[in-house]
Amino acid sequence: MALDRWIALAFVAICCVYGYAAFFTMDHLLPPILQRNPIWPSTFPKILAIAGVIVGLFVLLSPKPAPKDGEEAKDGVIDLSRIGDYHVGQAIALLVLMVAYAMTLRSLGFLGATIGFLVLGGAILGERKFHIMIPVAAIAAGSIWYLVQEVLGIYLSPLPSFL
């Protein structure tokens, strides 16, 4: 079985467990007054679980494209003898950057950590136009902070903790 089908199978299994939790374990603690509401706290998780199972089954059950004339069927197999061709270093660097982002979010503040994450992530992926990348990262981080802080009303510390 191809790699994409294995991933789809794992995704369907995760969505089934998530759906079980959404359908059978989330709503029994609601007070009786809230049980008459048309939308419960588990409504969105139920929709996500159903959509995830549908998408995963679509990938899992879709037919494979036939190989063209003169080509052998690759079937999504990763060639471990050519592992260097897959940019594994970039993937590991991005994972390390994600962990560093999570660890520096409080000390650098949302704006500093997010701008740093976006700029360094772009640099890891090969972008070299820093004069474009830095303003775009600042606008994106500032927009997200404004939406979370001002529109949703959720406090999000924008500046470093020492300020």
C-alpha positions, 0 to 999 in steps of 0.5 A: 500500500502506498504511503498516502494510503497509510497516512489516510488510514491513520487519519481515518482512525484518528478521526474515528476516535475524535468522533467517538469522543465528540458523539459519546463523551462530550455532552453528558455533562451539559446542564439540562437547560443547555441540552435544549440548545440547537448548537452544543459545544460538541457540534463543531467537533462532530462536523470535523470528525465526519468531514475528516472520515469522508476525506480520509476514505476518499483518499483511501478508496480512490483508484490509483492512476495507471503508470504511463507507457515505459514507466514502472509503478512507483506506488509512493515508495520512499527510496531510502538509498536517496534519502538526501534528495527529500530535504530531510534537513529542512523538515527537521529544522522546521520541527526544531523551529516550531518547538523554539517558537512554542518555547519563546512565545511567552518570553518574546511576546506573540509579535516577536516570536511570530515574526521571528518564526515566520522569517526564520521559517521562510529562510529555512525554506529558501526565501532570501528576499528579507526586505519583503519577508520581514514586513509581510511577517510583521503585517501577518503577526500584527493582523492575527494579534489584532483579531485575537486580542480586539475582535475575539477579546482573548488576551494575548501578550504582544510584547516580551515579558520584560517590557 
